[in-house]
């Protein structure tokens, strides 16, 4: 049992809570001795340019990620073709070249299946010497990659696509916030200035991303906008929560990853291989979504319809932009989580309801997610004409396990987020807040207050509440260790 008085600073306390939560959800925290021993003798691998590996190191590749990210999984670049069409190349780190099925790192990755990111500590799926160095597409390093390329038609559809192994070289390590500030008219980051023509290349990438996004939304992708709060530390103390929102730099990466994942799923299907698909099914609580729309005088059909839902979302955003993130959060909760499933050749995929994508897998983050590493191995078996590395039975078991561990990771991250929030809220006991009901289940009712954007449980006066209801609550209790923030309804 952890007690508040064990440590005197927030970060150390949160780290202890995080480690306890990881163990409670069945995660392995420490890497096995064999893996640690193997790391000691590992050095940079030379990229082998034996056909069919292409040498693409001269292209102006760049990565765009969070300010502090070092586990870089993908690079991107745009190529203007003689016809005037644009070809986009997305390079995915060839993690399997080091983390093979018989490597010393496999058991840990297979068990945890994902990196877990908390405000106090990151628990990587792979040792940091790999994920942030040897298998990372880090700046100024030759790296092996699988490249997904596609040519865009004028309407934003994919005219042609291909996947192949290549050697790549990251010429610019960019961050979302500074890159977006420049895209919106601010100062050009030095990392972009240092690569000739990269500024024009990024502008082309942005135009392509917008076309991809426009087409997805015309097909029924959901216009959702939530508020993400990131803890800011001053030394080892949590000082505040800082809101993070989508921006154009993030849009580039999001749209390219969605496209690459769809192309990969179709590639495996064409190769007649089984695969692990990422699906978000038709929402079971569609009736409640219909009620939310009706409260805004918008009529949704009785049966789930993503295009109709997006029309409602766009209407709601236009009429009440300030309250739209709250509505988005309610809809996301009602849509339900994604899951991994086995798909055999010729089967009809359940697709991804929220993205309006029929064929979809996870393939673009093999340093961080085990399903992506599985997919990479399947891709390489198709590219190199080798035996399929997994049976359908193995993939089915792995898909279920990956879903289970992803759910556990989400719970750990949420618990540490709540413990962090509880540290901030301790000084606000007795204060009143406006909020939105975000969850209703047999275990209780949850509300997210607007300022600061923190979620807690309604422990008194919750009768009759449902997702999407606005309430006035009073903070009555916090428990940092357990991540509890308790409110009572007062209006």
C-alpha positions as CSV (number, residue, x, y, z in Angstrom):
1,X,0.0,0.0,0.0
2,X,1.4,3.4,-1.0
3,X,0.9,6.3,1.4
4,X,1.1,10.0,0.6
5,X,3.8,10.6,3.2
6,X,6.3,8.2,1.6
7,X,7.7,10.9,-0.6
8,X,7.7,14.7,-0.5
9,X,7.5,15.5,-4.3
10,X,4.7,14.9,-6.8
11,X,6.7,13.2,-9.5
12,X,8.2,10.5,-7.2
13,X,4.7,9.9,-5.7
14,X,3.1,9.6,-9.1
15,X,5.9,7.2,-10.2
16,X,5.2,4.9,-7.3
17,X,1.4,5.0,-8.0
18,X,2.1,4.3,-11.7
19,X,4.3,1.3,-11.0
20,X,1.7,-0.1,-8.7
21,X,-1.1,0.5,-11.3
22,X,1.0,-1.2,-14.0
23,X,1.5,-4.3,-11.8
24,X,-2.2,-4.3,-10.8
25,X,-3.2,-4.4,-14.5
26,X,-0.8,-7.3,-15.2
27,X,2.0,-5.4,-17.0
28,X,5.7,-6.3,-16.7
29,X,7.7,-3.3,-15.5
30,X,11.3,-4.5,-15.8
31,X,12.9,-6.1,-18.9
32,X,14.1,-9.7,-18.5
33,X,17.8,-10.3,-17.8
34,X,18.4,-11.8,-21.2
35,X,17.1,-8.6,-22.9
36,X,19.3,-6.4,-20.7
37,X,22.4,-8.5,-21.4
38,X,21.7,-8.4,-25.2
39,X,21.4,-4.6,-25.1
40,X,24.9,-4.2,-23.8
41,X,26.5,-5.5,-27.0
42,X,24.2,-3.9,-29.5
43,X,25.4,-1.2,-31.8
44,X,24.1,0.7,-34.8
45,X,23.2,-1.6,-37.7
46,X,24.4,-0.9,-41.2
47,X,21.6,-0.6,-43.7
48,X,21.9,-3.4,-46.3
49,X,21.0,-2.2,-49.8
50,X,20.3,-5.6,-51.4
51,X,17.3,-5.6,-53.8
52,X,14.4,-5.1,-53.3
53,X,15.6,-2.5,-50.8
54,X,15.5,1.0,-52.3
55,X,18.0,3.7,-51.4
56,X,15.8,6.8,-50.5
57,X,18.2,8.5,-48.1
58,X,18.6,11.6,-50.3
59,X,14.9,12.6,-50.0
60,X,14.0,15.4,-47.6
61,X,12.5,13.1,-45.0
62,X,11.2,14.6,-41.7
63,X,9.5,13.4,-38.6
64,X,6.8,15.4,-36.7
65,X,5.9,14.3,-33.2
66,X,5.6,15.6,-29.7
67,X,8.3,18.0,-28.4
68,X,9.8,15.3,-26.2
69,X,9.3,12.2,-28.3
70,X,12.4,10.1,-29.2
71,X,10.7,6.8,-30.2
72,X,10.1,8.0,-33.8
73,X,8.2,5.4,-35.8
74,X,7.5,7.3,-39.1
75,X,8.9,9.8,-41.5
76,X,7.1,11.5,-44.4
77,X,7.9,13.3,-47.7
78,X,6.0,14.6,-50.7
79,X,7.2,14.2,-54.3
80,X,5.8,16.2,-57.2
81,X,5.6,14.0,-60.2
82,X,6.1,15.2,-63.9
83,X,2.3,14.7,-64.4
84,X,1.7,17.3,-61.7
85,X,0.3,14.6,-59.3
86,X,1.6,14.3,-55.8
87,X,3.1,11.1,-54.4
88,X,3.4,10.8,-50.6
89,X,5.9,8.4,-49.0
90,X,5.5,7.3,-45.4
91,X,8.5,5.5,-43.9
92,X,7.8,3.1,-41.0
93,X,10.7,2.0,-38.8
94,X,11.7,-1.6,-39.5
95,X,11.6,-2.7,-35.9
96,X,11.4,-6.4,-36.8
97,X,15.0,-6.3,-38.2
98,X,16.1,-6.2,-34.5
99,X,13.1,-7.4,-32.6
100,X,12.4,-10.6,-34.4
101,X,10.1,-13.3,-33.0
102,X,13.1,-15.2,-31.5
103,X,14.8,-12.1,-30.0
104,X,15.4,-11.5,-26.3
105,X,12.9,-8.6,-26.4
106,X,10.0,-10.5,-27.8
107,X,8.5,-11.9,-24.6
108,X,8.2,-8.5,-22.9
109,X,6.7,-6.9,-26.0
110,X,4.3,-9.8,-26.6
111,X,3.1,-9.6,-23.0
112,X,2.7,-5.8,-22.5
113,X,1.8,-5.2,-26.2
114,X,2.0,-1.4,-25.8
115,X,4.0,1.5,-24.4
116,X,2.2,3.1,-21.5
117,X,2.5,6.9,-21.2
118,X,1.9,8.5,-17.9
119,X,2.7,12.1,-16.6
120,X,5.2,10.7,-14.2
121,X,6.9,8.0,-16.2
122,X,6.9,6.2,-19.6
123,X,6.8,2.4,-19.6
124,X,8.2,1.5,-23.0
125,X,7.2,-1.7,-24.8
126,X,10.8,-2.0,-26.0
127,X,14.0,-1.0,-24.1
128,X,14.8,2.7,-24.7
129,X,18.1,1.8,-26.3
130,X,16.0,0.3,-29.1
131,X,12.8,2.4,-29.2
132,X,14.6,5.8,-28.9
133,X,17.8,4.9,-30.6
134,X,18.5,1.7,-32.6
135,X,15.0,1.2,-34.0
136,X,13.9,4.8,-33.9
137,X,14.0,6.8,-37.2
138,X,16.0,9.4,-35.3
139,X,17.7,12.5,-36.7
140,X,20.8,12.1,-38.9
141,X,20.9,8.3,-39.0
142,X,20.6,5.7,-41.8
143,X,17.7,3.4,-41.0
144,X,15.8,0.5,-42.6
145,X,12.2,1.1,-43.1
146,X,9.1,-0.2,-44.9
147,X,7.7,2.6,-47.1
148,X,4.0,3.0,-47.9
149,X,3.6,5.3,-51.0
150,X,0.5,6.5,-52.6
151,X,-0.5,8.9,-55.4
152,X,-3.4,11.2,-54.7
153,X,-6.1,11.9,-57.2
154,X,-7.7,15.4,-57.5
155,X,-10.7,14.3,-55.3
156,X,-8.5,13.0,-52.5
157,X,-8.9,9.4,-53.3
158,X,-5.9,7.1,-53.7
159,X,-5.0,6.6,-57.4
160,X,-2.1,4.2,-56.8
161,X,-0.2,2.7,-53.9
162,X,2.7,0.4,-53.1
163,X,4.7,-0.9,-50.1
164,X,8.4,-1.8,-50.2
165,X,11.5,-1.9,-48.1
166,X,13.9,1.0,-48.3
167,X,16.8,2.8,-46.6
168,X,15.9,6.3,-45.2
169,X,17.5,9.2,-43.4
170,X,15.7,11.6,-41.2
171,X,16.9,15.1,-42.1
172,X,14.6,17.1,-39.7
173,X,13.1,16.3,-36.3
174,X,10.1,18.5,-36.0
175,X,7.6,19.1,-33.2
176,X,3.9,19.6,-33.6
177,X,3.5,22.9,-31.8
178,X,6.4,24.8,-33.4
179,X,5.6,23.4,-36.9
180,X,1.9,24.3,-36.5
181,X,2.8,27.8,-35.4
182,X,4.8,28.3,-38.6
183,X,2.0,26.8,-40.7
184,X,-0.3,29.4,-39.2
185,X,2.0,32.2,-40.2
186,X,4.6,32.2,-37.4
187,X,8.3,32.0,-37.5
188,X,10.0,29.2,-39.5
189,X,11.6,26.7,-37.2
190,X,15.4,26.3,-37.5
191,X,15.0,22.6,-38.2
192,X,13.0,23.4,-41.3
193,X,15.3,26.2,-42.4
194,X,18.3,23.8,-42.3
195,X,16.9,21.5,-45.0
196,X,16.6,23.0,-48.5
197,X,13.1,23.0,-49.8
198,X,11.5,21.4,-46.7
199,X,9.3,24.3,-46.1
200,X,7.7,23.9,-49.6
201,X,7.5,20.2,-49.1
202,X,5.6,20.5,-45.8
203,X,3.1,22.9,-47.4
204,X,2.5,20.3,-50.1
205,X,2.1,17.6,-47.4
206,X,-0.5,19.8,-45.7
207,X,-2.5,20.3,-48.9
208,X,-2.5,16.5,-49.4
209,X,-3.6,15.9,-45.8
210,X,-6.5,18.3,-46.2
211,X,-7.7,16.5,-49.3
212,X,-7.5,13.2,-47.5
213,X,-9.4,14.6,-44.6
214,X,-12.1,16.2,-46.7
215,X,-12.7,12.9,-48.5
216,X,-12.9,11.0,-45.3
217,X,-15.4,13.5,-43.9
218,X,-17.5,13.3,-47.0
219,X,-17.6,9.6,-46.5
220,X,-18.9,10.0,-42.9
221,X,-15.9,10.4,-40.7
222,X,-16.8,12.1,-37.4
223,X,-15.9,15.7,-36.7
224,X,-14.9,15.3,-33.1
225,X,-13.0,17.7,-31.0
226,X,-12.0,16.9,-27.4
227,X,-9.9,18.8,-24.8
228,X,-6.8,16.9,-23.8
229,X,-5.1,18.2,-20.6
230,X,-1.4,17.7,-20.2
231,X,0.2,18.1,-16.7
232,X,2.9,20.7,-16.5
233,X,5.6,20.1,-13.9
234,X,7.6,22.9,-12.2
235,X,10.6,21.0,-11.0
236,X,9.0,17.9,-9.4
237,X,5.7,19.5,-8.6
238,X,2.6,19.6,-10.7
239,X,1.8,23.2,-11.3
240,X,-1.1,23.2,-13.8
241,X,-2.9,21.4,-16.6
242,X,-2.3,22.7,-20.1
243,X,-4.8,22.0,-22.8
244,X,-3.7,20.3,-26.1
245,X,-5.8,20.5,-29.2
246,X,-5.6,19.2,-32.8
247,X,-3.7,21.4,-35.2
248,X,-2.6,21.3,-38.8
249,X,0.8,19.7,-38.1
250,X,-1.0,16.9,-36.2
251,X,-3.5,16.6,-39.1
252,X,-0.6,15.9,-41.5
253,X,0.5,12.9,-39.5
254,X,-3.0,11.7,-38.6
255,X,-4.2,11.7,-42.2
256,X,-1.0,10.0,-43.5
257,X,-1.1,7.3,-40.8
258,X,-4.8,6.6,-41.5
259,X,-4.0,6.3,-45.2
260,X,-1.0,4.1,-44.6
261,X,-2.9,1.8,-42.3
262,X,-5.7,1.4,-44.8
263,X,-3.3,0.7,-47.7
264,X,-1.5,-1.9,-45.5
265,X,-4.8,-3.6,-44.6
266,X,-5.7,-3.9,-48.3
267,X,-2.1,-5.0,-49.2
268,X,-2.4,-7.9,-46.8
269,X,-5.8,-8.8,-48.1
270,X,-4.6,-8.8,-51.7
271,X,-1.7,-11.0,-50.6
272,X,-4.3,-13.5,-49.2
273,X,-2.9,-13.2,-45.7
274,X,-4.7,-13.2,-42.4
275,X,-4.3,-10.0,-40.4
276,X,-5.2,-8.2,-37.2
277,X,-7.6,-5.4,-38.0
278,X,-8.4,-2.4,-35.9
279,X,-12.2,-1.9,-35.7
280,X,-14.6,0.4,-34.0
281,X,-18.0,-1.2,-34.3
282,X,-21.4,0.4,-34.8
283,X,-22.2,2.0,-31.5
284,X,-24.4,0.0,-29.1
285,X,-25.7,3.2,-27.4
286,X,-26.9,4.8,-30.6
287,X,-30.3,5.5,-28.9
288,X,-28.6,7.8,-26.4
289,X,-26.7,9.6,-29.3
290,X,-30.1,10.1,-30.9
291,X,-31.4,11.6,-27.6
292,X,-28.4,14.0,-27.5
293,X,-29.1,15.2,-31.0
294,X,-32.9,15.6,-30.3
295,X,-32.0,17.8,-27.3
296,X,-30.4,20.1,-29.9
297,X,-33.4,19.8,-32.2
298,X,-31.6,17.6,-34.6
299,X,-33.2,14.3,-35.8
300,X,-30.9,11.3,-36.3
301,X,-32.2,8.1,-37.9
302,X,-33.1,5.2,-35.7
303,X,-30.3,3.1,-37.1
304,X,-26.6,4.1,-36.8
305,X,-25.5,6.4,-39.6
306,X,-22.0,8.0,-39.5
307,X,-22.8,10.6,-42.2
308,X,-25.9,11.7,-40.4
309,X,-24.1,11.8,-37.1
310,X,-21.3,14.0,-38.6
311,X,-24.0,16.4,-40.0
312,X,-25.3,16.8,-36.4
313,X,-21.8,17.3,-35.1
314,X,-21.0,20.0,-37.7
315,X,-24.3,21.7,-36.9
316,X,-23.6,21.6,-33.2
317,X,-20.1,23.0,-33.6
318,X,-21.4,25.8,-35.7
319,X,-24.1,26.8,-33.2
320,X,-22.1,26.3,-30.0
321,X,-18.3,26.1,-30.7
322,X,-17.5,26.6,-27.0
323,X,-19.6,23.6,-25.9
324,X,-18.6,21.4,-28.8
325,X,-15.6,19.6,-27.0
326,X,-18.1,18.5,-24.3
327,X,-20.5,17.1,-26.9
328,X,-17.6,15.4,-28.6
329,X,-16.6,13.7,-25.4
330,X,-20.1,12.5,-24.8
331,X,-20.3,11.0,-28.3
332,X,-16.9,9.3,-28.0
333,X,-17.9,7.7,-24.7
334,X,-21.1,6.4,-26.4
335,X,-19.2,5.1,-29.5
336,X,-17.2,2.8,-27.3
337,X,-13.5,1.7,-27.6
338,X,-11.8,0.2,-30.5
339,X,-10.6,-3.4,-30.5
340,X,-8.3,-5.7,-32.4
341,X,-9.8,-8.7,-34.3
342,X,-8.6,-11.4,-36.6
343,X,-9.6,-11.0,-40.2
344,X,-9.2,-13.9,-42.7
345,X,-8.8,-13.4,-46.4
346,X,-12.1,-12.8,-48.1
347,X,-13.9,-11.8,-44.9
348,X,-15.9,-8.6,-44.7
349,X,-14.3,-6.2,-42.2
350,X,-16.3,-4.4,-39.5
351,X,-14.4,-1.3,-40.3
352,X,-13.8,1.8,-38.2
353,X,-17.0,3.7,-37.6
354,X,-15.4,6.9,-36.4
355,X,-12.9,7.2,-39.1
356,X,-15.3,6.1,-41.9
357,X,-12.6,3.6,-43.1
358,X,-13.6,0.1,-44.1
359,X,-10.1,-1.6,-44.3
360,X,-8.0,-0.6,-41.3
361,X,-5.1,-2.0,-39.3
362,X,-2.4,-0.7,-37.0
363,X,1.0,-0.6,-38.7
364,X,2.6,2.8,-38.2
365,X,3.9,2.6,-34.7
366,X,5.9,-0.7,-34.3
367,X,8.2,0.8,-31.6
368,X,5.1,1.6,-29.4
369,X,2.4,-1.0,-30.3
370,X,2.8,-4.8,-30.6
371,X,-0.1,-5.1,-33.2
372,X,2.0,-2.9,-35.5
373,X,5.0,-5.2,-35.1
374,X,2.8,-8.2,-35.9
375,X,1.5,-6.4,-39.0
376,X,5.1,-5.6,-40.0
377,X,6.1,-9.2,-39.9
378,X,3.1,-10.2,-42.0
379,X,4.0,-7.5,-44.5
380,X,7.6,-8.7,-44.7
381,X,6.5,-12.2,-45.3
382,X,4.5,-11.0,-48.3
383,X,7.3,-8.7,-49.6
384,X,10.1,-11.3,-49.3
385,X,7.9,-14.4,-50.2
386,X,8.7,-16.1,-46.9
387,X,6.5,-18.3,-44.7
388,X,3.7,-16.6,-42.8
389,X,5.0,-16.0,-39.3
390,X,1.6,-16.6,-37.5
391,X,-1.2,-19.0,-37.9
392,X,-4.8,-17.7,-37.9
393,X,-5.3,-19.2,-34.4
394,X,-2.2,-17.4,-33.1
395,X,-3.5,-14.1,-34.5
396,X,-6.9,-14.5,-33.0
397,X,-5.4,-15.1,-29.5
398,X,-3.0,-12.2,-30.0
399,X,-5.8,-9.8,-31.1
400,X,-7.7,-10.6,-28.0
401,X,-4.6,-10.2,-25.8
402,X,-3.7,-6.8,-27.4
403,X,-7.2,-5.5,-26.9
404,X,-7.1,-6.6,-23.2
405,X,-3.7,-5.0,-22.6
406,X,-4.6,-1.8,-24.5
407,X,-7.6,-1.5,-22.2
408,X,-5.3,-2.0,-19.2
409,X,-2.9,0.7,-20.5
410,X,-5.8,3.1,-21.0
411,X,-6.9,2.5,-17.4
412,X,-3.3,3.0,-16.0
413,X,-3.0,6.2,-18.0
414,X,-6.4,7.4,-16.8
415,X,-5.6,6.5,-13.2
416,X,-2.3,8.4,-13.2
417,X,-4.1,11.3,-14.9
418,X,-6.7,11.3,-12.1
419,X,-4.0,11.0,-9.4
420,X,-2.2,14.0,-11.0
421,X,-5.5,15.9,-11.1
422,X,-6.2,15.0,-7.5
423,X,-2.9,16.6,-6.5
424,X,-4.1,19.8,-8.1
425,X,-7.6,19.6,-6.7
426,X,-6.7,19.1,-3.1
427,X,-6.6,22.8,-2.6
428,X,-10.1,23.2,-4.0
429,X,-12.2,21.1,-1.6
430,X,-15.6,22.6,-1.1
431,X,-15.6,24.7,-4.3
432,X,-18.4,24.4,-6.9
433,X,-18.0,23.7,-10.6
434,X,-20.0,23.4,-13.8
435,X,-19.6,20.1,-15.5
436,X,-20.8,17.5,-18.0
437,X,-21.8,13.9,-17.4
438,X,-19.3,11.7,-19.3
439,X,-20.0,8.2,-18.1
440,X,-22.8,6.2,-16.6
441,X,-22.5,2.5,-15.7
442,X,-23.3,0.0,-12.9
443,X,-20.1,1.3,-11.2
444,X,-21.3,4.9,-11.0
445,X,-21.7,8.3,-12.7
446,X,-18.8,10.4,-13.9
447,X,-18.6,14.1,-14.6
448,X,-16.0,16.3,-16.2
449,X,-15.8,19.8,-14.9
450,X,-15.0,22.6,-17.4
451,X,-12.3,24.5,-15.6
452,X,-9.9,22.9,-15.0
453,X,-10.9,20.0,-17.4
454,X,-10.9,17.2,-14.8
455,X,-13.1,14.2,-14.5
456,X,-14.4,12.7,-11.2
457,X,-17.2,10.6,-9.8
458,X,-20.6,11.9,-8.7
459,X,-21.1,10.2,-5.3
460,X,-24.2,12.1,-4.3
461,X,-27.3,13.2,-6.2
462,X,-26.6,11.2,-9.4
463,X,-30.1,9.8,-9.8
464,X,-31.5,10.4,-13.3
465,X,-28.2,11.6,-14.8
466,X,-27.0,10.3,-18.2
467,X,-24.1,11.0,-20.6
468,X,-24.3,14.5,-21.9
469,X,-26.3,16.1,-19.0
470,X,-24.9,19.4,-17.7
471,X,-24.7,19.6,-13.9
472,X,-23.4,21.8,-11.1
473,X,-21.2,19.9,-8.6
474,X,-19.2,20.5,-5.5
475,X,-15.8,18.9,-4.8
476,X,-16.2,16.9,-1.6
477,X,-13.2,14.5,-1.5
478,X,-9.9,13.6,-3.1
479,X,-7.6,10.6,-2.8
480,X,-4.3,11.0,-4.7
481,X,-3.2,7.4,-4.2
482,X,-6.4,5.9,-5.6
483,X,-7.0,8.7,-8.1
484,X,-10.4,9.6,-6.7
485,X,-12.0,12.9,-7.2
486,X,-15.5,12.9,-5.7
487,X,-18.3,15.4,-6.3
488,X,-21.9,15.8,-5.1
489,X,-24.5,17.2,-7.4
490,X,-26.0,20.5,-6.2
491,X,-27.8,21.6,-9.4
